[in-house]
Amino acid sequence: ATVHIQVNDVNEYSPVFKEKSYKATVIEGKKYDSILKVEAVDADCSFQFSQICSYEIVTPDVPFTIDKD
């Protein structure tokens, strides 16, 4: 499956993903605790206030979840 990720910006600088693209391979039928870590950073404010607050999946009924890690 291809997953598209969009980050909405709320202040001056747009968030930037740490990697240009992310890719993972999984075995069908196997359950995974973690598949891939996606991370973005924002140049606004100090380090404390420039972290991305959260990510969410907006497409309904997909076999993926996102957690704070």
Secondary structure by P-SEA (a helix, b strand, c coil): cbbbbbbbbcccbbbbbcccbbbbbbcccccccccbbbbbbbccccccccccccccccccccccccccc
